[in-house]
Amino acid sequence: MFSLSMPEIIVIFFAALIFMGPEKMPKLAKDIGKFLRNINSTVSDLKKEIEIESEVKKDKEEIKTEFVKDFPEEKDPYLNKEETENENEEIIEDKEEK
């Protein structure tokens, strides 16, 4: 994880022992353990969220391609507004003639 060798870890342990004292070392180790567990939990939750988002995106794309395959002649009224406006004008003219 941090690429610390065993001698480096021992030096850090003795430095903490000197500065913190032997009575505070168990609490310090407990707090460090909690901190690392929280980080690990947060990272795993973030990974799960990213996986879910990517699955949702894939599902949306699949649904879109299936819809286009099932209804190829359907027009999306928001893609070509000029055709929609012309069609609406024709409908209005037909109603006015009646």
C-alpha positions in Angstrom: 0.0 0.0 0.0 2.6 2.6 1.1 5.7 0.6 0.1 7.4 0.9 3.5 10.0 -1.7 4.3 10.3 -3.4 7.6 13.2 -1.3 8.9 11.3 1.9 8.1 8.2 0.6 10.0 10.3 -0.2 13.0 11.9 3.3 13.0 8.4 4.8 12.8 7.2 2.6 15.7 10.1 3.6 18.0 9.7 7.3 17.1 6.0 7.1 18.0 6.9 5.2 21.2 9.3 7.9 22.2 6.9 10.8 21.4 3.6 9.3 22.5 4.7 7.1 25.3 3.8 3.5 26.0 0.5 4.3 27.6 -0.9 6.1 24.5 0.4 3.6 21.9 -2.6 1.2 22.1 -5.1 4.1 21.6 -3.0 5.5 18.7 -2.9 2.1 17.0 -6.7 1.7 17.5 -7.3 5.2 16.0 -5.0 4.5 13.0 -6.9 1.2 12.4 -10.2 3.0 12.5 -8.9 5.6 10.1 -7.6 3.1 7.6 -10.9 1.1 7.8 -12.9 4.2 7.1 -10.7 5.0 4.1 -11.0 1.5 2.8 -14.8 1.6 3.2 -15.1 4.9 1.5 -13.0 3.7 -1.5 -15.0 0.5 -1.8 -18.3 2.4 -1.7 -16.9 4.8 -4.4 -15.9 1.8 -6.6 -19.4 0.4 -6.2 -21.1 3.7 -7.2 -18.8 4.0 -10.3 -19.7 0.4 -11.3 -23.4 1.0 -10.8 -23.2 4.2 -12.9 -21.4 2.4 -15.7 -24.0 -0.4 -15.7 -26.8 2.2 -15.8 -25.1 4.0 -18.7 -24.7 0.6 -20.6 -28.4 -0.2 -19.9 -29.6 3.1 -21.2 -27.6 2.7 -24.4 -29.0 -0.9 -24.9 -32.5 0.4 -24.4 -31.9 3.2 -26.8 -30.6 0.9 -29.5 -33.4 -1.6 -29.0 -36.0 1.2 -29.3 -34.5 2.4 -32.5 -34.5 -1.2 -33.9 -38.1 -1.7 -32.9 -39.4 1.6 -34.2 -37.1 2.8 -37.0 -39.8 4.9 -38.7 -40.6 6.9 -35.5 -39.4 10.4 -35.6 -38.1 12.3 -32.7 -39.9 15.6 -32.7 -37.0 17.4 -31.0 -34.4 16.4 -33.5 -35.8 18.1 -36.5 -38.0 21.0 -35.5 -38.7 22.3 -39.0 -40.4 19.0 -40.1 -42.5 19.1 -36.9 -43.5 22.7 -37.5 -44.5 21.9 -41.1 -46.5 18.9 -39.9 -48.2 21.1 -37.3 -49.1 23.7 -39.9 -50.6 21.1 -42.1 -52.7 19.8 -39.3 -53.9 23.3 -38.5 -54.7 24.0 -42.1 -56.7 20.7 -42.4 -58.7 21.7 -39.3 -59.4 25.2 -40.7 -60.7 23.7 -44.0 -63.2 21.6 -42.2 
